[in-house]
């Protein structure tokens, strides 16, 4: 263990606790959405930091598959975020809803809201980010994985509890600065060490220079469909609901896209530099930590380590709070009303944290968690949520909406389970038959309405 890194992490942890304690709030709307007074700068900081927590997964993908990381983990999400900005951001803020299940309930009735809440909860359980946090604690502090995940999750809950969403935003602002600073430090040094960008490119395997990373067309295209999760992404909606105005919501998402493009440039080329400088790395998940250790002096490497933690924790605590709020506000609103919604949300943080640790231990793969959860939740929620915000004549009929959400999720789940037999049925990724199911139920419901 590097004492300089330990000292930097202790200082970072104390800063998070201080920000969390200073953000103490009162009242339901303050606790859940910071009073709906989020201005552009904190909106951008919290959205950018929240939506980019998979830094170790990005490092692994860049190391293994090269420049295709940008086309797989970047471009699809830019396009989806732009679509969200122009189609849904203003409408979300203009509504009275506090959550996606609220919007489903308003459009299709209580049953759709309850089923939708379960899927939003599935999306919000931050198993991938708890797993990465555990990995980072193991890498830098030598803590065993299970203990690291439990300790990291418990600490995250501790600094979010006091101020709710305001604590999330305050700490996200700090983490936003640290995540960019970390890669602005490491990338120039790594490129210089490797002999420049041209030398890095020449040192890469041929597959790493190909647009698909040698994976094939379907393996790339599927992520353009999974990226449509952005259109039903609860953290996007949560921040739009919290924005000061509809204009802030749209403008904030558009500015965030520009920051994501910059961060993807920094992380992708850092991964390429790691491949060029360490071509025989046994575990590509370690590409960024090992790159920092290789090219940076101790103080700079400590800053880089803190930046990696900040990138992961910014997303982990955002999803933890979102999932807990979903438990308190959407999944068990009757119980929450009797107990006190804020106290029930705090209890939800503990329940969701435990679920995240369990799911992370079961799957043990960040990319697998993204892929499987994204396939199920995106396909089930995409059309119902999109049409809920459009003209009434385009919406699902209430019963058909419930059927579409439930059956589409079931189809995607069955497809994923069938993979254990060796391959997907018909050779299709699960999101494709699931989306067809959802669209077919929408068409069937509209035809029945016409007939009647």
N, C-alpha and C positions, 0 to 999 in steps of 0.2 A: 504493500500500500504506500502511495506517495503522500507524505505529510503535507505537501503544498496543496495537492488536490483535496485532501481531507479538510484543510483549513478553509479553502474556497467554498466547499460544499456546506460547511457549518455556517459560514457567513451568509450564503444563499438561503439556507433553511431559516435562519433567524430573520432575514428580510421578509420572507414569506409569512412567517408568524406575525410579524409586526404589521404588515399590510392587511392581513386577515383580521387582526384584532381591531385595527383602526376603521375597518369597514362595517362595524356592527350596525345593524339596521332594525327598525321596528315596522310592523305592518306587513300584511300579506303581499301587496303589490311591490313594496320595497324589497322584500326578501326574495321574491320570485323573479322580478324583472327590473330591479333598481329604480322603481318608480316610473318607468318608461321615460327616462330623461337622458338616455345615452346619446352623446353628441358624436360627431364624425370621427374624431381622433381615437377615443377609447373604443368606439364601435369597430374601427379598422383593426386596432391592436388586438382586441379580444377575438375577432373573427379569424384573422390571419394566424394567430398563435394556436387557436383551437383546431383549425382545419389542417394543421401540419404537424401532427404528433408522431407520425410513423417514421422517424428519422433513421432508426436502425434498419427497418425494412427497406427504406429507400437506399441506404448504403449497401445492403446486401444485393438489391436488384441492380444497382448501378455497377457494382463490382462484377456480378455474374453475367449481366446482359447488356452492359454498355449504354450507348446513347439512346437505346430504345426506352430507357427509364423515363425520358422526357415525353416520349410519345405515348407511353402507357400510364404513368403515374402523374403526368402533368397536363398535357393538352386536353384529354377528355374532361378533366375537372375544370379547366379554364372555360371550355365551351359550355359546360353545364352551369357553371357559376354565372356566366354572362346571360344565359337563358333565364336563370333564376332572377337576376337583377332586373331584367326588362319585363318579365312576365309576372313575377310573384312578390317581389320585395315590397313595393308600394301597397299592394293589396293586403299583404299580411299585416303591415303596420296599421292600415286603415280599418282593419277588422277589430272587433272587441275580444277576439280569442286570446287566450293566454298560452295555448299549446296546439299542436296538430290534432290531437284527439278532440279538442274543443271545436275545431273547424269541421271535423268529420261529424261530430254530434249535431252541429248546427245545420249541416247540409243534408245528412242522411238519417239522423236520429240517434238515440242513446246506444243502441246495439253496435252500430258502426264505430261510435266513439270508444266503446269498451274494447272491441277487437283491435281497433287501430292502436289503442294505448298499449296493448301487449306487444305489438310489433315495434312501436316506438321505444318501448323499454328494452327490447332485444337489441335494437340499434344502439341504444345509449349505454348499455353495459360495457365498460371500457376494457374488455379482456385483453385486446391487443396492446393497449398502452400500459396496463398493469404488468403484462409480460415483459415489455421493453424496459419499464422501470426496474423490474426485478433483475433483468439482464445487466442493466447499467450498474446497479448496486453490487452485483456479483463481479463485474469487470473491474470496478474501481475500488471497492471495499472488501471484496472477497466473501460476501455474504451468500450462503446457499440460496438457491432460487426461491423455494417456497417461503422461507423466512424473509427474504428480501421483498417479495411481493406483498406479504402481510404487513411488514413494517412500512414500506413505501405507501401502501394504500391507507394505512392508519394515519400516517403523518399528513397525507393529502386531505383526508377528512377533517383533521384537526384544524387546519388553517382556513377551511371553507365554511365550517359550521357557523362561526359567529356572524358573518355578514351576508351569507347566502350569495346571490348572484353578484352583489356589489363586491364581495371578496374575490369572486372569480374574475371579474373585470380588472380590479386593481392589481392582482397578481399577474394576470395576462399581460398587462402593460409592461411590467418589468421583464417578463419572460420573452415578450416580443423583441425587446432591445437585446437581450442576451443571446437569443437564437441567431439573429443576424450578425451580431458582433463575433460570435464563435466562428462562423464560416468565412466571414471577411478576414479573419486572422489566419485561418489554416490554409485556405485555397491559394493565395499568392505565394506563400512559403512552399507549399507542396509543388506547385507548378515550377517554381525556381529550382527546387531540389531535383525535379525530374528532367530539367533541361528545356522547359517551355511547353506550350500547348501542342506544338507540332511534334515534339518528341513523345509526349504522352500519347497522342493519337497513333503514332507509328508503332508504339510498344503494345498496343491493344491487340488481342486476338481478332481475327477477321469477323467473327460473329458479333463481337462487341461494337463493331463499326457499322453493322447493318441496322436498318430501321426497325426490324422485328427482333433483334437480338438472337436470331436463329431459332425462335420459338414457333414461327408459323403465323399465318394471318389470323386464324380464329382466336389464338391465345392473346393477340393484341386487340382485336375488335371487341372481344367480350368486355374489356375494361371500359370501352366507350359506352356500353350499356350499363355496366355497374356504376359508372360515374354519374348516371342519371339519378343515383341516390341523392345527389346534391339537390335535386328538385323537391325531395321530400326529407331533406336533412334537418332533423329537429334543432341542431345547434344554430343553423341559419335562421330558422323561423324564430327561435328564442331571442336571438339578437335583433331581428326585425321587430318583434313585438316590443322589445325594450327600447327601440330607437326613439329619439325625440320627435321625429316626424317621418312621414312616408318618404320625403326627399332624402333625409339622412340615411334611411334604410337602403334605397337604391344606390345613392352615391357611395356609401360605405362598401357595398359589395363590389362595385366597379373598381374602386381604388384597391381593394383587397386583391383582386385578380392580378393587378400589376405587381404587387408585392410577392405573390406566389410565383409569378414568372421569374422574378429576381432570385427568390430562394431556391427554386428548382435549378436555375443555372448554377448557383453556388454548390448545391448538394450533388447534382449530377456530375459536375466536373471534379469535385472532390473525390467522388467514387471512382471516376476514371483515373485520377492521379493515384489513388490507393492501389488500383489494379496494376498500373504501370510500375509503381515503386515496390509493391509487394505481390508479385505474380503468383506466389505459392502459398498464400494465406490459407490456412486450414479451414477457418470458419469465416465466410464473408460477412456474417453479422457483425464481426469485430472490425470491419474495414475502417470506420471512422475513428473509434478509440485508438486502434493501432497506428493509424495515420498520424493522429495528434502526438502520440508518444514518439513516433519516428522523426518527425520534422520540427517539432516545436520545443523551445526551452521550457523548463519547469513551470514558470509563472504563466506563460501563454497556454501551455497544455492544460493547466488548472482552469483557466478561463474557458477553454474549449470544452472541457468536461462539464463545467457548469452550464454551458450553452446547450449541450446534449441533454442534460437533465431538464433544463427549462423547456426545451422543445417537446419532450415527452410529457412532462408534468402539466404543461399548459393544456394539453388535450385531455389527459387523464382526469384532472379535477373538473374540467368543464363538463365532461360526459358523466362523471360521478354525480355532480349536482343536478344535471339534467335528468338523469335516471331517477334520482331520489325525488325530484320535483314531480316527475311523472307518476311515481308510486303514490305520493301524497295528494296530487291534484287530479289525476286521471284514473289510476287503477283502483284505488280505494278511497274515493272522495267522501263516502258516507262515514267511514271510520275516521278519516282525517278530520272531518268536521266535528266529530265528537271528542277527539283527542286534542285537537289543535293542529292545524295544517303545518305550521312551522315545526312543531315537535315531531310530527309524523314524518316530515321531510328529513329531519335529522336522523330518525330511526331508519329511514329509507337509505341514507348514505351508508350505514353499516351493512344493511341487507344487500345492497347493490355491490358494495365493495367485496363482500364475501362471494357473491355470484361471479364477479369478475375474476377473482383469484381462482375459483373452481374451474371456470371455463378456460382460462389461460393454461392451467395445469392439464386439462383434458386435451386441448388442441396443440399446444406448444409451438404454434407457427403463426406469426403475425400476418403473413400474406394469406394463409388459409382462413384465418378469422375474418379478414377483410372480404375475401372472396365469398365465403359461404353466407355470412350474415348479410353482406351487401346483396347477394343474389336473392335471398328470401325476402328481405324487407323492401328492397327497391321495387321488385316486381309486384309485390302485394299492394304497396301504397301509392305507386306512381300515378296511375290513372285516377283512382278515387280522390286523392288529394288535389291533383291538377284540376279535375272537373269541379271539385267543390268550390273552387275560387272563380269559376267561370259562370256563364249564363245558366240559369236554372234548367233550360230546356236541353242542355248538353250533359247534365249530371246523371249519374246512376240513379235508378229508383232505389229507395231505401233498402229493401230486402235484397236487391241485386248487388248493392254496394257491400253489404255484409258478406254475401256469398263470394263476391269477387275477392275481397280481402282474405277471407279464410281459405278458400280453395286454391287461390294463386300461391299463397304461402305453403300450402300442403303440397302442391305440385313441385315447387322448388325444393322443398325438404326431401321429398321422395327421390327426386333426381340426384340430390347430393348423397343420400344414403346408398343409392344404387351404385355410386362410384366405388364403394367398398368392394363390389364384385369384380372390379377391374377396369371398367370404363363407363362413361355416361351412356344411357339409352340413346340410340340413334346417333351417337357420337356428338350430341349437342350439349353445350354448356347449359346449366339449369335455368339461367335467366331467360333464355329464349322461349322454351315451352311455357314457362310461367307467365311471361308477358302476353303470349298468345292466348292463354287461358283468361287472363284479365280482360283483354280486348274482346274476346268472344262473348264473355258475360255482359260486357257493356253493350255490344251490338244486340245480343239476345234481349236484354232488358228494353232497349229502345224499340225494337221491332214489336215486342209485346205491347208497349205503350201505344204504338201506332195502330195495332190491331184493335185494341180496346177503344 
